[in-house]
Amino acid sequence: NCESIQEIRDQSTCGSCWAFASVTTMSDRICIHSRGVLQTRVSSQNLLACCPYCGFGCSGGLIAAAFAYWEEVGIPTGGMYGDTNTCQPYFLPECDDHPHQCQDYVPTPECELECQEGYPIPLKQDRSMGDGIWSLVGEEEMMQDIMENGPITAGFSVFEDFADYKEGIYQHVTGAYMGGHAVKIIGWGVENDTPYWLIANSWNPRWGENGYFRILRGVNECGIEEEINAAIPQ
């Protein structure tokens, strides 16, 4: 019943995967912990531009710090580019061919201390806050937390063959290391005796399996089971 879980956002030409993975997890958990009452979208724009200790904005950031910022400062609402129904929507339109044509990253935007013009709620009143930040390691802890609290945020290593992913259960076979990436794990399953994680990416709904991908579960494939962060909303 949570609209945000069914959404795939687009980070466009900005290395803001860390912010997108974090705020989409926050949005989902607000909905889940309110039993579907609060259908909100936490702002990737605000986290990207305003968190002073989260990293380097469009050049990458830290998901653990993102959850700390949510708990210590709070983050207002914000949807995708052009959204007029939230405080601080994202500043870039979609980029069509992830990741191949979307790597010329733009500078990090300036932090804005007010909501967009026409939005009726002041930013300070629009913020949600996190509570109880934690890290998870390993398949069992991850599955337990997803079951109890909702999606989790994960970092993993991207190799060249992931850039060409289309469908199926991904497992690194060929290609050089390209860098780190952050995503939102929403569940798990088994297909033809192969266990997998079900993961939402931030490369728009036209990438992969309608914006999602699956990766081998239980063997820490590409480090997917060792850098996990989450929190619950206040």
N, C-alpha and C positions, 0 to 999 in steps of 0.2 A: 503493500500500500504506500510505499515511499517513492515519490516521483523522482527524487534525486538519484536513487540507486539505478534507475533505468536510463539515466542521462550519461552521455559521453561528451565531455568538454574538449576544447581544442586550445592547446597552449600556443599555437601558431609559431612565429619566428622569435621565440624567447625561451631561454632555458629554464622555464618555470615549472618543470614537471614536479619538483619537490613541493611547490605551493599547491598545484592542482591536486596531487595525490592526497595531500594533507587536508585541504578544505573540503574535498568531496567526501572523504571519510568523516569529517566533522559534520557535514550536512546530513549524511545518512544516519549518523548516530543521534543527532538531535531529533530527527523524525522517529527513529526506533524507540528512543527513551521517552518520547512524548506519546508513544503508541499511535503514531500517525497523525497527531494533531498539528504539529509544527512542520509544515512543508517548506522549509527554508533553504536558501543557498548561501553558504558562507563565501565571502569574497576572496578569490585568488588575487585580485588586484591589490587589495589592501595589504594582505600578507606579503606579497611580492615586493611592494614599494615601501612599506612602513616598518617592517621588522628590522631593527638595527643590528641584531646578532644572529640572523638566520643564514647569513652567507653573502652571496654576491648577486642577488636578484636574478636578472636574465642570464647570468653566467653560472647559475647553480646555487643550491642552498642545502640546508640541513633539516630533515624532517623532524628530528627530535626537538630542535629549536623552534620549529613551527608550532608544535603542540605546547611548548613552554610559553610561547607568545600568546596563544589562545587562552591559556590559564592566567597569565599575569596581566595582560592588557585587554584581551578580547578582540574580536574581529566582526565588523559589520556584515550585512548581507551584500551579495554581489553575484550576479549571473554572468552569462556570456556576453559577448560584444553586442552592443545595441539594446540591451535589456533596460527597459525604463521602470521596471517594477522593484528594483533593488537599489541599495545605497551606492555601491561602487562596483559596477560591472567591469568586465575585462576590457582592456584598451586596444586589443588587436582582433581583427576579423580572422576567420578560419584560414588555414594554409592547406592547400589541396593535397600535396603529395608528400606526406610524412613517411620517413624522415628525410628523404632525398633532397627535396626542394625547399626545406624549411630550416636550414642550418645557418643561414646568415642572420645571426641574432641581433636584435635591435638593442639599444641602451635601455637600462632599467628605468621605468617611469618615476617621476617625482611622487613623493608621498603627499596625498591630499587629505586634509583634516576635516573635510566636510563631504556630505553626500552630494550626488549629482543634482543639478538644478531641476526642480520640480518634484523631487522626492520628499514626502511630507514629514519624515521622522528625522530628528537630529542624529548625527552619527553616534554620539555617546549613548543614546537610548536604543540604537539599532543593533548594538553589539551583542553577540553571544559570547559566553565564557566557557572555558574548559575546566575540568576538575579531575584530579587523580590520573596523572600521566604515568605510563609504564612502557617498558620494552618487553618484547617477546623473542624467544629463540626456539626454533624447532617446530616440527609439524604438529605435535600434540598441543603445545601451548597456543599455536596459531588457530587451530581448529576450535579449541575450547573458547577462545576469546571471540572469534567470529560468531559462534553459536550463541554465546551469552550477550554480546554487546553490539555486534554488527561488523561491517567491513574494517579492515586494518590497512595501514600504509606500509609499503615495503620498498626497500632499495635493492637493486640487483645490477649485475654487470651485463652490458649489451655488447654483443659481437656482430660481425658483419652479416651473418646469416639471419639474425633477428630482424634486421632492417628490411629483409625481403619476405617476412612472414605473411602468409595469406590465410591459412587455416590449419586446424589440427592441433596436436599437443607438441609444443615446441621443446626441442632439446638441442643444445649447442653441438654442432658437428664441424663446421668449417668457418674460417674467417678470423680476422684479427679483432682484438679488443677495441671497442669504440668509445667507451666511457660508462659512467654510471647513469642510472635512470630510476625514477621513483614512480610507483604505480599503486593502485588500490585493489587489494584482494577482497573479493566479495563472497567467495565460496569455493567448493571443491567437488570432485566427482571422480568417476572411473569410466573409461571407455576402452572396450576390448582388453580388459585386465590391466590397463595402464592408468595409474592414478595421476590426477592433475589438479592444479589450482586454477580457478576461474578468476580472471583479472581484467579490470577496466583500465584502459590506457587513456592518454590525453592527446590523441592524435586524430581526432574527429571520428564520427561513426562510419566513415567510408574505409577506414583502415582495418585490416585483420578481419575478425569475425564480428562485423558490425560495431567496430570500436573496441571489442574485447579480444583477449587471447587466452590460450591455455598453455601452461608450462608444466613439465614433469614435477610431480610432488613426491616428497619423502626422501630425496637425495641431495637437497640443497643445490639444485640446479642453478648455475650462474649466481650463487649466493642468495637466492630468493628467500631462504629461511633463516637468515642470520641478522638482518637489519630491519627489525619490525618495531613500529611505534603506534601507540593509540592512546586515547583518553576518553573520558565520558563527559558529557556536557553538564554544567551546573544545573 
